[in-house]
Amino acid sequence: MIIQTGMRTDIPAFYSEWLCNRIKEGYVMVRNPYQPQQVTRYTFSPSVVDLIAFCSKNPAPMLSHMDLLKTYGMYWFVTITPYGKEIEPLVPDVEAVIDTFRQLAEITGPDSMGWRYDPIFLNETYTPEVHIQKFTQIAQALEGYTHTCVISFIDLYQKVRRNFPEAQAVPKEKRLSLGKTMIQIAAAHGMKVYPCGEGTELACYGADCNGCMTQETYEKALHTTLDIPKKQPLRKECACFMGNDIGAYNTCLHGCKYCYANSNKGLVIENIKKHNENSPFLIGNNEIGDKITEAKQKSLIVSQNEQISFI
């Protein structure tokens, strides 16, 4: 099984101690975000969890806990963008995140690292020229530490429109122009660009439009073959293998204006008060009426004998 940690919040940045406690105790409880009394219990054990997937803007708090993760496969997506504090109030400076990225890569290897430059939006401050300049600088700094760069353009979800009303969709001609140039820059620094949820419009310029969190992604990180069951994609534009996320919405403290996972700052603050690093739940604890289901877990790694039989 692959455990996801980054679809709903940034666990490494704000809940690293909680995650470490869950791994040590060997299980975690996760509420269904749409039916909260439906709870799934996941076991943390290398016998059934092949890989833990992270997506973070600040993985630094996990650096001191890497020994705890060494029995698991890992994949780290680290988001590094050019935006200032008016857009990403509590995200560390670019230089600090680049340094953390490099430290992680030295531990995990470049096949377990991916750089996310997203979401891309345009305004008077963040023009196409600024994006290209900053993208180039970051790509240069990450050369040799990853072979993967994921880009996407801002999606105006309901929460995004509410929290970032001045944001505008990026016109197609700008998407194509920026995408083409970024693909060329990334290639010059040993990286392949994987557009996220952007369809196939950048494929003609050399982008891999088959998804950014795919079976191939995890197989490269694990250096082995996986037998992953087919799942219905979350979005028609998305071919990624996701699910089994242990996070919770409305819990991320970065405060990014473009965030799709937070409804509003007040709800985040309210939820943070319910966090207990010793609880099996990220937010709160067991409640009367909870219906707990044991997750069906098994290793997805194809054994050597099975791999031979495929040949």
N, C-alpha and C positions, 0 to 999 in steps of 0.2 A: 504493500500500500504506500501511497504517497500522501503525506500530511502537508496541507497548505497552512501558512500562517499569515499571509499578507493581503488577502482579498478584501478584508473588512477593516483592518486597522494596522498599525505599525508595532508589532509585538517586540521586535528587538530594541526599538528606540525607547519604549515606555514600560514594557512589561517583561523585561528579560529575567528578573528574579522569579516571577511567577512561572514563566516557561521552564526555567531550570528546576523549580520545585516539582512541576508536573512530570518532567522527564525522570527525576529521581524517584518519585512515587509511582511512576509507571502507568499513569492514566490521566485523562482529562475529560471533563464534561462540557458539552457544547449545546447551547440552546438554539433551536431553529429560530432564525430572526423573524419569521413570519407567523409562527405558531409557538410562542415561547415556552409552553409547558411540554412540548416535545423535546426531549433531551437525548443526545447521543453520547454514549461513553466510548471513547477511543482508548485502546491500550497503546502505551509507549513501550515498544520492545523491538530491538533489531530483527527479531525473528519474523515480525509481521509488518514493520515499517521500514521500507527500503530507503526512503529519502524524505527529508524534511525540506520543503521549499519555502524560502523567505523572500519577501519583497519589502524593502526598507529604504527610508531616506536617511537613516542614521543607525547603522549596525554597530557602532562603536561599543555600546554597553555589552554586547555579546562576545567581544574579543577575549575577555578574561574567562569565558566559560567554554571555550572551544574544545577543551579536553572532554567535557561532558557529551559533546556531539560527535566525537571521533568514531563511535561505533555505528553511526548512521551515515548514509549518503546525504549530501547537502547540495542544494542549488540556491545561490544568492543573486537575486535581482536587486541592484542598488540604483536608486533614482538620483541622478545628478543633473540639475537644470540650472539655467543662468539667472533665475528670478531672485529678486531682493526680498527684504523683510516685509515689504508692503503686499507681497503675494504669498510668501512662505514664512510667516512670522517666527516660527520656532525651529526651522530647519537649519542645521549648522552650515557654516560657510562652505563654499565649493571646495576649497583647498583641504579642509578638514575631512570632508567626505571622501575625496580622492585618496587621501592618506589612509583612511580606514579601508577603502576598497583594495588598495594595494596590499595592506596587511592581511586581509582576508584571502586574497588570491595567493599569497605566499603560503598560506596554510592549506587551502583547498585545491589549488591549481586553477588555471584559467578556464578549464572546461566546466568548472562549477560556478563560474561568475558570468553575470550579464549586466550590462549598463543600460539603464532606461533613461532616455531623454524624452520625457513626456509628462504632461500634455504640452503640445506646442500651440501657443496662441500668439496673436499679433496685436500690437497697439503702438502708440507713439514711442514708447520706451523700448519695447521688444520687437524691433523691426526685423525683416528678413536678414538684413546685413548683420545685426547684432546676434541673431541666432547662429548664423554661419561662423562668425568670429568666435563665439563662445563654444560652439560645438567642436570647432577645430582645436581649440585649446584643451578641452577635456579629452578629446580623442587622442591627442598627442600624449597627454599625461597618463592615459590608461593603456597605451600600446604595450602589448606583451602580457598584460594582466587579464585580458578577456578577448574572446573572438566574436562576441555577440553584442550588438547594439539594437535596442528596441526603440522605435519612435512611434508616436501617434499624435494626432491633432485633436484639439479639445472637442469633447462631446458635450453638448448643452443639455445634460440631464436636468430634471426638475430641481434637484438639490443644487446643481451648479448654477442654474438660472437664479435661484433664490439667494445664494451666497456670493455670486459673482455676476450681478446683473449687467455689467458693462461688457462682459465677454461676448465675442462674436465668433461665429464659425469661420474657419479659414477657407477662403475661396479655392476652388479646384486648381486654378492656374498657379496659385501660390503653393498649394500642397505639392503639385508636380515639380515646380521649380526648386523648392526647398528640399523635397525628398531626393531628387536627382543629385543635387550637390552634396547632401549628407551621405548618400550612398557612396559617392566617389571619395569623399574625405575618409569615411570609415574604412573603405577598402585600402586606402593608402596607409592605414595604421593597423592592418591585419584583422579587421572586423567585417562581419556580414550584418547588414541591416535587415531587421525583421519588423515590418509594420504591424501594429497591434490594432485589430478591428478596422482596418482601412481597405478591405477588399484586395483587389489585385492591381490597382491602378499604378503601383510603383514597380511591378514585376518587370516591365520592359526596360527599366534602368538597372536591373540587377538585384533588386530586393528579393528576399525569400518571403513570400506571402502565404506560407503554409501554417502560420501560427508561431507564437513566441514561447509558449509553455507546452511543448508537444512531447510525444513519446521519444522522439529523437533527442530533444533537449536533455531529458533525464538519462537516456542511455549513454550519451556522451559524458555526463557527469559521473555516472556509475561505472563506465567502461564495461558495460555488459548489455545483454539483451533482456527486454522486458516483454511480458505478455499482458498488455493492458486492455481491459474490456472496452468495447465501443460505448461511448456515451453521447447523449444528445447535447450539442453545443449550447452554451448559455445565450449566445447571440448568433444570428445567421452568418455574421461576418467573422466569427471566431472559431478557429479550429483547435483551440488549446484544450489540454487535459487538465481540468480543474475539479473542484469539489473537495470534500473532507477538510474544510477550513475550520480552524479552531478559534478564530477571532470573533469579534462582535462589532457591529456597526455603532456609530456615535461614541467612540472611545479614543479616537486619535487626537493628540494634543498639538500636532504641527500647526493646525490652523490655516492650512492652505485654502486660498479663496476658490480654487477650482475643484475642491474635494467632492467626490460623489458619495462618500461613505458617511459623512456627518450631515445631519439635518440642520443643526444650529449649535452654537457654542454653549448655550445654557444646558442643553441636554447632555453634551459631553461632560461638562463640569459635574452635573448631577450623577452621571454614571461613574465618574472617577471616584467619587466619594464612596461608592459601593464596592470598589476593588479591594480585594484582600489577597496578597501574594501567596497565602497559604490555602486559599480556596481551590477546589477542583474546577470552578467556573471562573472565567476571566472577570466577569462582573457578578457580584452577589454570591449566593450560595444555593443549596437545595431549598425548594419551596414546596408547600403543600399542593398536591395535585400534579406534580411533575410525573411524566410518563417516560421512564428511562429505557432506552433501547441500546443493546450492545451492538456496536458496529461490526459488520462482517469484514474481518480483516485477514489478509494472507499476503505473503510475499509475492511480488509480481516478477521476480527474477527467474528467468528461464535457466534451468539447470544445464550443466555441460552436456549431459546425455540427451536432453531435449533439443539443445542447439544442434547436436550432431544429426539428430533425426530429421531436422528441417533441411539439411544440406542434400 
